[in-house]
Amino acid sequence: MRALVIAGQIAGRLDPATASAVTAALALGGEVDVLVAGAVVSALAAEAARLKGVKRVLQADSLALAHPAAAPLVALIVKLAIGYDAVVMAAGSAGKDVLPRLAAVLDTQPVSDVIAIVAPDTFRRPIYAGNAIETVRTREPRRLLTIRASAFPPAPTTGGRATITAITAPPDPRLGRVIAESAGRGDRPDLGSARIVVSGGRALGSKENFDRLLIPLAEKLGAAIGASRAAVAAGYAASELQVGQTGRIVAPDLYIAIGISGAIQHLAGMKDAKVIVAINTDAAAPIFSLADYGLVGDLFEIVPALTAAV
């Protein structure tokens, strides 16, 4: 079986979730190639070539691929897919955008959010906000998979000796155009790959309080910042910081939930964290049923004291 992993990128570097996608693809039991697509991606291709287990890196440089738009990338993957038994992507925002479109073009049923490879045609995935796990066997001759990066250890980023092959991208189908693009700036780790995440909820009361309390703590811990859906809806944080079933799925070593009650949608996005610390005034909040450590009290007193003690 041959598998093609679609690489992601963050701020000009290879998305760490790509290494986890390589691990999942290797579990299918065959050769693994990686597609690196974009504009001027030679450095990314070299980075992907160092991933252990990768046989070949396909480097597609094109202005049509300069922005993270699904249509031109799908046109490229369709051209390549005939030579592969599986196409694998991390289940992030790009995977949720690209794989359904690819599945429609190829008339193939995809399997999303895979957390375990049982056999080349059999996979496990969470349903009902992670409260149940279903085992899926596909009869499709070509598997289209998005994998939950937190469920697969990343492939080693050294030791790989993949060859790099330049390929030509097809013309842009021009089904849409990018009008504007913005990205967060800062030195904090990416939310999806951070070892420590500090998340805030609606109880913080305002964006000013969210920033005033969470940013100093995150900076001291070297942590990424996350937010509940309610906090994002209230305008306290950007949508890309949302943790939960409809946001980012994270599994850090330490997750600190501040003023988050623990709705099932949020728990689905962070319950795989190794250690969970909850700070909330409500002792009956659902988050405490999942937390390893709980602090019941006023977050406006506890968080500054915790920050000062770090």
C-alpha positions in Angstrom: 0.0 0.0 0.0 1.2 3.5 -0.9 0.1 6.5 1.1 0.4 10.2 0.3 0.6 12.6 3.3 -0.5 16.2 2.6 1.9 18.4 4.6 0.7 21.4 6.5 2.6 24.6 7.3 2.5 27.2 10.0 4.4 30.5 9.7 6.7 29.1 7.1 7.6 25.9 9.0 6.2 22.4 8.6 3.2 21.9 10.8 4.1 19.5 13.6 0.9 17.6 12.9 2.4 16.5 9.6 4.8 14.2 11.5 1.9 12.6 13.3 0.1 12.1 9.9 3.3 10.3 8.7 3.1 8.0 11.7 -0.5 7.2 10.8 0.3 6.6 7.2 3.2 4.2 8.1 0.7 2.2 10.2 -1.1 1.4 6.9 1.8 -0.8 6.2 3.4 0.5 3.0 5.5 3.3 1.5 4.8 6.9 2.5 5.3 10.0 0.4 4.7 13.6 1.5 3.3 16.3 -0.7 4.6 19.8 0.2 2.7 22.4 -1.8 2.9 26.2 -1.8 5.0 29.1 -3.2 8.8 28.8 -2.6 8.6 25.7 -0.4 12.1 24.2 -0.9 12.9 24.7 2.8 9.7 23.0 3.8 10.4 20.1 1.5 13.9 19.7 3.0 12.3 19.6 6.4 9.8 17.0 5.3 12.6 14.9 3.8 14.1 14.5 7.3 11.0 12.8 8.7 11.9 9.2 9.4 9.9 6.7 7.3 9.2 9.0 4.4 10.4 7.6 1.0 9.8 10.6 -1.2 8.8 14.3 -0.9 6.9 15.8 -3.8 7.6 19.5 -4.0 5.0 21.6 -5.8 5.9 25.3 -6.2 3.2 27.5 -7.7 1.8 30.9 -7.1 -1.6 29.3 -7.3 -0.7 27.4 -4.1 0.6 30.5 -2.2 -2.6 30.8 -0.1 -4.3 28.0 1.8 -7.2 27.7 -0.6 -8.7 24.2 -1.1 -9.5 24.3 -4.8 -6.0 24.5 -6.3 -4.6 22.1 -3.8 -7.4 19.6 -4.5 -6.7 19.9 -8.3 -3.1 18.9 -7.6 -4.0 16.0 -5.3 -6.5 14.6 -7.8 -3.7 14.5 -10.3 -1.5 12.6 -7.9 -4.0 10.3 -6.2 -4.2 7.8 -9.0 -0.8 6.5 -7.9 -1.8 6.0 -4.2 -3.9 3.7 -2.1 -4.4 6.3 0.6 -4.3 10.1 1.1 -3.8 11.3 4.7 -4.1 14.7 6.3 -4.1 16.0 9.8 -7.7 16.8 11.0 -7.1 20.5 11.3 -8.8 23.3 9.5 -7.0 22.5 6.2 -7.9 18.8 6.5 -11.6 19.7 7.2 -11.5 22.0 4.1 -9.6 19.9 1.6 -10.5 16.2 2.3 -14.3 16.6 1.8 -13.8 18.4 -1.5 -11.3 15.8 -2.6 -13.7 13.0 -1.7 -16.4 14.6 -3.7 -14.2 14.9 -6.8 -12.9 11.3 -6.5 -16.4 10.0 -5.5 -14.9 8.3 -2.5 -16.2 8.1 1.1 -13.7 9.7 3.5 -13.0 8.6 7.0 -12.5 11.6 9.3 -10.9 12.2 12.7 -9.1 8.8 12.9 -7.6 8.0 16.2 -6.3 4.5 15.5 -5.4 2.3 12.6 -6.7 -1.2 13.2 -5.9 -2.5 9.7 -5.4 -0.9 6.3 -9.1 -0.8 5.8 -10.3 -0.5 9.4 -10.1 2.6 11.6 -11.4 4.0 15.0 -12.8 7.4 15.3 -14.7 9.3 18.1 -18.4 10.2 17.8 -20.9 12.0 20.0 -18.3 14.5 21.1 -15.9 11.8 22.1 -18.3 9.9 24.3 -18.2 6.9 22.1 -15.6 5.3 19.7 -16.8 3.7 16.5 -14.8 1.2 14.4 -15.2 1.8 10.7 -14.3 -0.6 7.9 -14.1 1.0 4.4 -14.7 -0.8 1.1 -13.3 2.1 -0.9 -10.2 1.1 -3.0 -8.6 4.4 -2.1 -8.7 5.6 1.6 -9.1 9.3 2.3 -8.2 9.9 5.9 -8.0 12.8 8.3 -6.2 11.8 11.5 -6.3 13.4 15.0 -2.7 14.4 15.5 -2.8 14.1 19.2 -3.6 10.3 18.8 -0.4 9.5 16.9 3.1 10.2 18.1 5.0 12.3 15.6 7.5 10.6 13.4 11.1 11.5 14.3 12.2 14.7 12.6 15.8 13.4 12.0 17.1 10.3 10.4 15.0 10.5 7.3 16.6 10.4 3.9 13.7 11.0 1.5 14.4 12.1 -2.0 12.8 15.4 -3.1 11.1 15.4 -6.5 9.8 18.7 -8.1 6.4 18.4 -9.6 4.3 20.8 -11.7 1.0 22.0 -10.2 -2.0 22.1 -12.6 -3.5 25.6 -13.4 -5.6 27.2 -10.8 -9.3 26.2 -11.3 -10.2 29.8 -10.2 -13.2 28.7 -8.2 -12.5 31.5 -5.8 -9.9 34.0 -4.8 -8.2 35.1 -1.6 -9.2 38.6 -0.7 -7.2 39.0 2.5 -5.2 36.8 4.9 -4.2 37.4 8.5 -2.4 35.4 11.0 -1.6 35.7 14.7 1.8 37.0 15.7 3.8 36.3 18.8 6.4 34.0 20.3 4.0 31.6 22.0 3.7 28.0 20.7 1.1 26.9 18.3 -2.1 25.8 20.1 -2.2 22.5 18.3 1.3 21.4 19.2 2.0 23.2 22.5 3.1 21.2 25.6 1.2 23.6 27.9 -2.1 25.3 27.1 -3.8 28.0 29.2 -7.4 28.4 28.3 -10.0 31.0 29.4 -13.8 31.0 29.5 -16.7 33.4 29.6 -16.2 33.9 33.4 -13.3 36.2 32.7 -15.9 38.8 31.8 -14.1 40.8 29.1 -11.3 40.7 26.5 -9.3 43.0 28.7 -9.5 40.6 31.6 -8.8 37.7 29.3 -5.6 39.3 28.1 -4.6 40.7 31.5 -4.8 37.4 33.3 -3.9 34.8 30.7 -1.1 36.4 28.7 1.3 36.8 31.7 0.7 33.3 32.9 1.1 31.8 29.4 4.3 33.8 28.9 5.8 32.5 32.2 4.9 28.9 31.4 5.9 29.1 27.7 2.3 28.1 27.0 -0.2 28.5 24.1 -3.4 30.3 24.8 -6.8 28.7 24.2 -10.4 29.7 24.8 -13.8 28.2 25.2 -16.5 28.6 22.5 -18.4 31.0 24.8 -15.3 33.2 25.3 -14.7 33.3 21.5 -18.4 34.1 20.9 -18.1 36.9 23.4 -15.1 38.4 21.6 -12.5 37.7 24.2 -10.3 35.7 21.9 -9.9 35.0 18.2 -11.7 32.0 16.6 -8.5 30.1 15.9 -7.9 29.9 19.7 -11.2 28.0 20.3 -10.7 24.6 21.9 -13.4 22.0 21.5 -15.5 19.9 19.2 -16.0 22.7 16.7 -12.5 24.2 17.3 -9.0 22.8 17.9 -8.4 19.4 19.4 -5.4 19.5 21.8 -3.6 17.0 24.0 -0.9 18.9 25.8 1.1 17.7 28.8 -0.7 20.4 30.9 -4.0 22.1 30.3 -5.1 24.9 32.6 -8.8 25.7 32.3 -9.6 29.1 33.8 -13.3 30.1 34.2 -14.4 27.3 32.0 -17.5 25.3 33.2 -16.8 22.3 31.0 -19.5 22.0 28.4 -19.3 18.6 26.6 -18.2 20.4 23.4 -15.2 21.9 25.1 -14.3 18.6 27.0 -14.2 16.8 23.6 -11.3 19.1 22.5 -9.0 18.8 25.6 -9.9 15.7 27.6 -6.8 13.8 26.3 -4.4 16.3 28.0 -2.1 14.4 30.4 -2.8 16.7 33.4 -5.8 19.0 33.6 -6.0 21.9 36.1 -9.4 23.7 36.6 -10.0 27.0 38.3 -13.7 27.9 38.8 -15.9 29.4 41.4 -18.5 26.7 40.9 -17.5 23.5 42.7 -20.2 21.6 40.8 -18.9 22.7 37.4 -18.5 19.7 35.0 -14.8 20.5 34.4 -14.0 19.3 37.9 -15.1 15.7 37.0 -12.3 15.6 34.4 -9.7 17.7 36.2 -6.7 16.1 37.9 -6.4 19.2 40.1 -9.2 21.7 40.9 -9.1 25.1 42.5 -12.5 26.4 43.7 -12.4 30.1 44.1 -12.2 33.6 42.6 -10.1 33.3 39.4 -9.3 37.1 39.7 -7.4 36.3 42.9 -6.1 32.8 42.1 -4.6 33.5 38.6 -2.5 36.5 39.6 -1.2 34.6 42.6 -0.4 31.6 40.4 1.4 33.8 37.9 3.4 35.4 40.7 4.4 32.0 42.1 5.6 30.5 38.8 
